[in-house]
Amino acid sequence: MYESAEGVAKIIINRPPLNVLNIETLMELNMALEKARDDPEVKVVVIKGVGERAFSAGLDIKDHFPERIETALNVFNKTFHLLASIDKPTIAAVQGLALVAASWLAAAT
């Protein structure tokens, strides 16, 4: 989910209860990062998870299967390239768990 107001872009991981990242969610995250990067009105980008239990519990185990892992890694890799391309402050608003891939995402902001 993407919201923008008063110079702040909020990118919200919305997959309760633990906001597990899957390929589709990462693609949405990447589109939101591109939108925030390219919007001249945006001065800061905040990434957060829905709820209080988890920022994110990491990459969906189903995306570790052989037929999906290459796509998952490519999409997740693109996330880091996009974060590096944003010349605005990026903040991970971590509340609750941030496991494995989610901790990498939080650390990259």
BELZI-V456296 format. One record per pair of residues at least 12 apart in sequence whose ideal C-beta (glycine too) atoms are under 10 Angstrom apart, sorted by the first residue. I is the first residue (numbers start at 1). J is the second residue. D is the distance in whole Angstrom. If there is no record, write none. Layout:
{{I;J;D} {I;J;D}}
This chain:
{{1;13;8} {1;14;5} {1;28;8} {1;29;10} {1;32;8} {1;48;10} {1;50;8} {2;28;8} {2;29;9} {2;31;8} {2;32;4} {2;33;9} {2;35;6} {2;36;8} {3;32;9} {3;46;9} {4;32;10} {4;35;8} {4;36;7} {4;39;7} {4;41;7} {4;42;6} {4;45;9} {5;41;9} {5;42;10} {6;41;9} {6;42;10} {6;43;9} {6;44;10} {7;39;10} {7;41;6} {7;42;6} {7;43;4} {7;44;7} {7;88;9} {8;36;10} {8;41;10} {8;42;7} {8;43;7} {8;44;5} {8;45;8} {8;46;6} {8;91;9} {9;32;8} {9;33;9} {9;35;7} {9;36;4} {9;37;9} {9;39;7} {9;41;9} {9;42;4} {9;43;9} {9;44;7} {9;45;5} {9;46;7} {9;47;9} {9;86;10} {9;88;8} {9;90;9} {10;32;9} {10;36;9} {10;44;10} {10;45;8} {10;46;5} {10;47;8} {10;48;7} {10;91;10} {10;93;9} {11;28;9} {11;29;6} {11;30;10} {11;31;10} {11;32;4} {11;33;7} {11;35;9} {11;36;7} {11;45;7} {11;46;7} {11;47;5} {11;48;8} {11;90;9} {11;92;10} {11;93;10} {12;29;10} {12;32;9} {12;46;9} {12;47;8} {12;48;6} {12;49;7} {12;50;6} {12;93;9} {13;25;7} {13;26;10} {13;28;9} {13;29;7} {13;32;10} {13;47;7} {13;48;7} {13;49;4} {13;50;7} {13;51;10} {13;54;9} {13;55;7} {13;56;5} {13;102;8} {13;105;9} {14;28;9} {14;48;10} {14;49;8} {14;50;5} {14;51;9} {15;49;8} {15;50;8} {15;51;10} {15;54;10} {15;56;8} {15;57;9} {15;60;9} {16;49;9} {16;50;6} {16;51;6} {16;53;8} {16;54;9} {17;50;9} {17;51;7} {17;53;6} {17;54;7} {17;57;9} {18;49;8} {18;50;10} {18;51;8} {18;53;6} {18;54;4} {18;55;9} {18;56;7} {18;57;4} {18;58;9} {18;96;8} {18;97;7} {18;99;9} {18;102;9} {19;48;9} {19;49;4} {19;50;6} {19;51;7} {19;53;8} {19;54;5} {19;55;7} {19;56;4} {19;57;7} {19;58;9} {19;96;9} {19;97;9} {19;98;10} {19;102;8} {20;49;10} {20;54;8} {20;56;7} {20;57;5} {20;58;7} {20;59;7} {20;60;5} {20;61;8} {20;62;9} {20;63;9} {20;99;9} {20;101;10} {20;102;9} {21;49;10} {21;56;6} {21;57;8} {21;58;6} {21;59;5} {21;60;6} {21;63;8} {21;72;9} {21;75;9} {21;76;8} {21;79;9} {21;100;10} {21;101;6} {21;102;7} {21;105;8} {22;59;7} {22;60;4} {22;61;10} {22;62;7} {22;63;6} {22;68;9} {22;72;8} {22;75;9} {23;59;9} {23;60;8} {23;62;9} {23;63;6} {23;68;7} {23;69;10} {23;71;6} {23;72;5} {23;73;10} {23;74;9} {23;75;6} {23;76;9} {24;60;9} {24;63;10} {24;75;9} {25;56;9} {25;59;10} {25;60;8} {25;63;10} {25;75;9} {26;59;8} {26;60;10} {26;63;9} {26;71;10} {26;72;7} {26;74;10} {26;75;4} {26;76;6} {26;77;10} {26;78;8} {26;79;6} {26;101;9} {26;105;9} {27;71;10} {27;75;6} {27;78;9} {27;79;9} {29;47;8} {29;56;10} {29;75;9} {29;76;9} {29;78;10} {29;79;6} {29;82;9} {29;83;10} {29;105;8} {30;75;7} {30;76;9} {30;78;5} {30;79;6} {30;81;9} {30;82;6} {30;83;10} {31;82;9} {32;45;9} {32;47;9} {32;82;9} {33;45;7} {33;47;8} {33;78;9} {33;79;7} {33;81;10} {33;82;4} {33;83;7} {33;85;8} {33;86;7} {33;90;9} {34;78;10} {34;82;6} {34;85;9} {34;86;9} {36;82;9} {36;86;7} {36;88;7} {36;90;8} {37;82;7} {37;83;9} {37;85;6} {37;86;5} {37;87;8} {37;88;8} {37;90;10} {38;85;10} {38;86;9} {39;88;9} {42;86;9} {42;88;6} {43;88;6} {43;89;8} {44;86;10} {44;88;6} {44;89;5} {44;90;8} {44;91;7} {45;83;9} {45;86;6} {45;88;6} {45;89;7} {45;90;5} {45;91;7} {45;92;10} {45;109;8} {46;89;9} {46;90;8} {46;91;5} {46;92;8} {46;93;5} {46;109;9} {47;79;10} {47;83;9} {47;90;7} {47;91;7} {47;92;5} {47;93;7} {47;94;9} {47;105;7} {47;106;8} {47;108;10} {47;109;6} {48;91;9} {48;92;7} {48;93;4} {48;94;8} {48;95;7} {48;106;10} {49;92;9} {49;93;8} {49;94;8} {49;95;7} {49;96;7} {49;97;9} {49;98;8} {49;102;8} {49;106;10} {50;95;10} {51;95;8} {51;96;7} {52;95;6} {52;96;6} {53;95;8} {53;96;5} {53;97;7} {54;94;9} {54;95;8} {54;96;4} {54;97;4} {54;98;7} {54;99;8} {54;102;8} {55;92;7} {55;93;8} {55;94;4} {55;95;6} {55;96;6} {55;97;7} {55;98;4} {55;99;9} {55;102;6} {55;103;9} {55;105;8} {55;106;6} {56;92;10} {56;94;9} {56;96;9} {56;97;7} {56;98;6} {56;99;7} {56;100;9} {56;101;8} {56;102;3} {56;103;9} {56;105;7} {56;106;8} {57;96;9} {57;97;6} {57;98;8} {57;99;5} {57;100;8} {57;101;9} {57;102;7} {58;97;9} {58;98;8} {58;99;4} {58;100;4} {58;101;4} {58;102;5} {58;103;8} {58;104;9} {58;105;9} {59;72;6} {59;73;9} {59;76;7} {59;99;9} {59;100;7} {59;101;4} {59;102;8} {59;104;10} {59;105;10} {60;72;8} {60;101;9} {63;75;9} {63;76;9} {63;101;10} {72;101;9} {76;101;7} {76;104;8} {76;105;8} {79;101;9} {79;104;9} {79;105;7} {79;108;8} {80;104;8} {80;105;8} {80;108;6} {82;108;10} {83;105;8} {83;108;5} {83;109;6} {84;108;8} {86;109;9} {89;109;9} {90;108;8} {90;109;4} {91;106;10} {91;109;6} {92;105;7} {92;106;4} {92;107;8} {92;108;8} {92;109;4} {93;106;9} {93;109;9} {94;106;5} {94;107;10} {94;109;9}}
